[in-house]
């Protein structure tokens, strides 16, 4: 478990067995001010 909401519900998990394994319970594309998830995806794909 990587992130929980204020209500305690799990919002994100990392999957350590994968080179890039992330699951999120929200729409990161709706927050153009925070591009960390997309930047991490591009960096992993570049490697």
N, CA, C and O atoms as a Tinker XYZ file with bonds, in Angstrom:
   188  protein
     1  N      0.838000   -1.166000    0.000000    73     2
     2  CA     0.000000    0.000000    0.000000    64     1     3
     3  C      0.885000    1.231000    0.000000    63     2     4     5
     4  O      1.801000    1.339000    0.815000    81     3
     5  N      0.622000    2.154000   -0.900000    73     3     6
     6  CA     1.420000    3.368000   -1.030000    64     5     7
     7  C      0.705000    4.620000   -0.565000    63     6     8     9
     8  O      1.345000    5.562000   -0.097000    81     7
     9  N     -0.612000    4.642000   -0.686000    73     7    10
    10  CA    -1.336000    5.862000   -0.330000    64     9    11
    11  C     -2.744000    5.511000    0.151000    63    10    12    13
    12  O     -3.395000    4.603000   -0.365000    81    11
    13  N     -3.185000    6.258000    1.150000    73    11    14
    14  CA    -4.559000    6.139000    1.658000    64    13    15
    15  C     -5.204000    7.515000    1.629000    63    14    16    17
    16  O     -4.534000    8.529000    1.826000    81    15
    17  N     -6.497000    7.546000    1.383000    73    15    18
    18  CA    -7.249000    8.787000    1.449000    64    17    19
    19  C     -7.506000    9.157000    2.893000    63    18    20    21
    20  O     -7.206000    8.380000    3.800000    81    19
    21  N     -8.054000   10.324000    3.111000    73    19    22
    22  CA    -8.381000   10.777000    4.463000    64    21    23
    23  C     -9.352000    9.827000    5.171000    63    22    24    25
    24  O     -9.384000    9.762000    6.400000    81    23
    25  N    -10.134000    9.103000    4.392000    73    23    26
    26  CA   -11.107000    8.160000    4.960000    64    25    27
    27  C    -10.503000    6.786000    5.228000    63    26    28    29
    28  O    -11.202000    5.884000    5.690000    81    27
    29  N     -9.193000    6.612000    4.940000    73    27    30
    30  CA    -8.515000    5.344000    5.198000    64    29    31
    31  C     -8.552000    4.361000    4.049000    63    30    32    33
    32  O     -7.912000    3.311000    4.118000    81    31
    33  N     -9.284000    4.674000    2.994000    73    31    34
    34  CA    -9.379000    3.776000    1.843000    64    33    35
    35  C     -8.081000    3.825000    1.051000    63    34    36    37
    36  O     -7.546000    4.901000    0.785000    81    35
    37  N     -7.579000    2.652000    0.675000    73    35    38
    38  CA    -6.349000    2.566000   -0.116000    64    37    39
    39  C     -6.590000    3.222000   -1.468000    63    38    40    41
    40  O     -7.567000    2.918000   -2.152000    81    39
    41  N     -5.692000    4.123000   -1.846000    73    39    42
    42  CA    -5.811000    4.855000   -3.099000    64    41    43
    43  C     -4.725000    4.497000   -4.109000    63    42    44    45
    44  O     -4.886000    4.752000   -5.303000    81    43
    45  N     -3.615000    3.906000   -3.644000    73    43    46
    46  CA    -2.532000    3.548000   -4.562000    64    45    47
    47  C     -1.689000    2.427000   -3.965000    63    46    48    49
    48  O     -1.525000    2.335000   -2.749000    81    47
    49  N     -1.164000    1.585000   -4.832000    73    47    50
    50  CA    -0.239000    0.524000   -4.429000    64    49    51
    51  C      0.905000    0.463000   -5.420000    63    50    52    53
    52  O      0.734000    0.730000   -6.610000    81    51
    53  N      2.072000    0.108000   -4.914000    73    51    54
    54  CA     3.234000   -0.203000   -5.755000    64    53    55
    55  C      3.316000   -1.714000   -5.847000    63    54    56    57
    56  O      3.046000   -2.415000   -4.872000    81    55
    57  N      3.684000   -2.213000   -6.999000    73    55    58
    58  CA     3.847000   -3.648000   -7.192000    64    57    59
    59  C      5.342000   -3.897000   -7.367000    63    58    60    61
    60  O      5.882000   -3.761000   -8.465000    81    59
    61  N      5.998000   -4.263000   -6.273000    73    59    62
    62  CA     7.453000   -4.368000   -6.252000    64    61    63
    63  C      8.013000   -5.438000   -7.184000    63    62    64    65
    64  O      9.161000   -5.326000   -7.614000    81    63
    65  N      7.245000   -6.459000   -7.507000    73    63    66
    66  CA     7.733000   -7.544000   -8.358000    64    65    67
    67  C      7.896000   -7.112000   -9.819000    63    66    68    69
    68  O      8.492000   -7.844000  -10.609000    81    67
    69  N      7.382000   -5.949000  -10.186000    73    67    70
    70  CA     7.450000   -5.457000  -11.554000    64    69    71
    71  C      8.437000   -4.302000  -11.670000    63    70    72    73
    72  O      8.692000   -3.601000  -10.691000    81    71
    73  N      8.989000   -4.103000  -12.855000    73    71    74
    74  CA     9.868000   -2.967000  -13.085000    64    73    75
    75  C      9.126000   -1.667000  -12.852000    63    74    76    77
    76  O      9.646000   -0.760000  -12.202000    81    75
    77  N      7.931000   -1.571000  -13.369000    73    75    78
    78  CA     7.069000   -0.408000  -13.107000    64    77    79
    79  C      5.670000   -0.943000  -12.885000    63    78    80    81
    80  O      4.953000   -1.249000  -13.837000    81    79
    81  N      5.289000   -1.052000  -11.639000    73    79    82
    82  CA     3.970000   -1.559000  -11.316000    64    81    83
    83  C      3.289000   -0.637000  -10.316000    63    82    84    85
    84  O      3.660000   -0.602000   -9.143000    81    83
    85  N      2.306000    0.099000  -10.774000    73    83    86
    86  CA     1.583000    1.043000   -9.929000    64    85    87
    87  C      0.097000    0.908000  -10.249000    63    86    88    89
    88  O     -0.294000    0.801000  -11.411000    81    87
    89  N     -0.710000    0.915000   -9.213000    73    87    90
    90  CA    -2.168000    0.927000   -9.394000    64    89    91
    91  C     -2.716000    2.102000   -8.598000    63    90    92    93
    92  O     -2.346000    2.298000   -7.440000    81    91
    93  N     -3.589000    2.878000   -9.212000    73    91    94
    94  CA    -4.179000    4.034000   -8.522000    64    93    95
    95  C     -5.700000    3.981000   -8.606000    63    94    96    97
    96  O     -6.272000    3.432000   -9.548000    81    95
    97  N     -6.335000    4.564000   -7.598000    73    95    98
    98  CA    -7.789000    4.568000   -7.485000    64    97    99
    99  C     -8.297000    6.000000   -7.665000    63    98   100   101
   100  O     -9.172000    6.451000   -6.926000    81    99
   101  N     -7.756000    6.696000   -8.629000    73    99   102
   102  CA    -8.207000    8.050000   -8.933000    64   101   103
   103  C     -7.812000    8.350000  -10.373000    63   102   104   105
   104  O     -7.203000    7.505000  -11.029000    81   103
   105  N     -8.139000    9.506000  -10.865000    73   103   106
   106  CA    -7.828000    9.899000  -12.237000    64   105   107
   107  C     -6.684000   10.916000  -12.215000    63   106   108   109
   108  O     -6.934000   12.117000  -12.109000    81   107
   109  N     -5.429000   10.453000  -12.315000    73   107   110
   110  CA    -4.303000   11.385000  -12.235000    64   109   111
   111  C     -4.288000   12.411000  -13.369000    63   110   112   113
   112  O     -3.681000   13.473000  -13.232000    81   111
   113  N     -4.941000   12.109000  -14.469000    73   111   114
   114  CA    -4.975000   13.060000  -15.588000    64   113   115
   115  C     -5.814000   14.298000  -15.270000    63   114   116   117
   116  O     -5.757000   15.296000  -15.989000    81   115
   117  N     -6.587000   14.227000  -14.196000    73   115   118
   118  CA    -7.409000   15.372000  -13.800000    64   117   119
   119  C     -6.630000   16.395000  -12.973000    63   118   120   121
   120  O     -7.170000   17.441000  -12.613000    81   119
   121  N     -5.368000   16.098000  -12.672000    73   119   122
   122  CA    -4.534000   17.004000  -11.878000    64   121   123
   123  C     -3.303000   17.413000  -12.687000    63   122   124   125
   124  O     -2.212000   16.901000  -12.439000    81   123
   125  N     -3.458000   18.319000  -13.642000    73   123   126
   126  CA    -2.329000   18.691000  -14.494000    64   125   127
   127  C     -1.187000   19.372000  -13.741000    63   126   128   129
   128  O     -0.095000   19.526000  -14.288000    81   127
   129  N     -1.425000   19.779000  -12.495000    73   127   130
   130  CA    -0.371000   20.398000  -11.698000    64   129   131
   131  C      0.601000   19.377000  -11.125000    63   130   132   133
   132  O      1.706000   19.742000  -10.721000    81   131
   133  N      0.215000   18.112000  -11.080000    73   131   134
   134  CA     1.049000   17.066000  -10.491000    64   133   135
   135  C      1.255000   15.959000  -11.522000    63   134   136   137
   136  O      0.391000   15.101000  -11.705000    81   135
   137  N      2.374000   15.984000  -12.174000    73   135   138
   138  CA     2.657000   15.041000  -13.260000    64   137   139
   139  C      3.600000   13.919000  -12.839000    63   138   140   141
   140  O      4.119000   13.209000  -13.700000    81   139
   141  N      3.836000   13.739000  -11.540000    73   139   142
   142  CA     4.818000   12.746000  -11.080000    64   141   143
   143  C      4.523000   11.334000  -11.583000    63   142   144   145
   144  O      5.449000   10.618000  -11.963000    81   143
   145  N      3.278000   10.926000  -11.595000    73   143   146
   146  CA     2.951000    9.577000  -12.045000    64   145   147
   147  C      3.291000    9.408000  -13.524000    63   146   148   149
   148  O      3.861000    8.388000  -13.913000    81   147
   149  N      2.951000   10.384000  -14.342000    73   147   150
   150  CA     3.243000   10.312000  -15.772000    64   149   151
   151  C      4.736000   10.401000  -16.035000    63   150   152   153
   152  O      5.251000    9.710000  -16.914000    81   151
   153  N      5.442000   11.247000  -15.279000    73   151   154
   154  CA     6.886000   11.353000  -15.431000    64   153   155
   155  C      7.577000   10.040000  -15.071000    63   154   156   157
   156  O      8.533000    9.642000  -15.737000    81   155
   157  N      7.107000    9.372000  -14.036000    73   155   158
   158  CA     7.666000    8.074000  -13.646000    64   157   159
   159  C      7.402000    7.016000  -14.716000    63   158   160   161
   160  O      8.263000    6.179000  -14.986000    81   159
   161  N      6.231000    7.048000  -15.318000    73   159   162
   162  CA     5.914000    6.106000  -16.389000    64   161   163
   163  C      6.824000    6.314000  -17.590000    63   162   164   165
   164  O      7.349000    5.349000  -18.147000    81   163
   165  N      7.013000    7.559000  -17.989000    73   163   166
   166  CA     7.879000    7.856000  -19.127000    64   165   167
   167  C      9.325000    7.456000  -18.815000    63   166   168   169
   168  O     10.009000    6.897000  -19.672000    81   167
   169  N      9.784000    7.733000  -17.617000    73   167   170
   170  CA    11.154000    7.363000  -17.231000    64   169   171
   171  C     11.333000    5.847000  -17.262000    63   170   172   173
   172  O     12.357000    5.354000  -17.735000    81   171
   173  N     10.345000    5.105000  -16.761000    73   171   174
   174  CA    10.426000    3.649000  -16.781000    64   173   175
   175  C     10.412000    3.108000  -18.203000    63   174   176   177
   176  O     11.134000    2.161000  -18.514000    81   175
   177  N      9.601000    3.699000  -19.062000    73   175   178
   178  CA     9.533000    3.265000  -20.456000    64   177   179
   179  C     10.826000    3.577000  -21.200000    63   178   180   181
   180  O     11.236000    2.825000  -22.084000    81   179
   181  N     11.461000    4.681000  -20.844000    73   179   182
   182  CA    12.705000    5.072000  -21.490000    64   181   183
   183  C     13.830000    4.097000  -21.131000    63   182   184   185
   184  O     14.687000    3.779000  -21.956000    81   183
   185  N     13.803000    3.628000  -19.867000    73   183   186
   186  CA    14.825000    2.659000  -19.437000    64   185   187
   187  C     14.622000    1.358000  -20.143000    63   186   188
   188  O     15.377000    0.411000  -19.922000    81   187
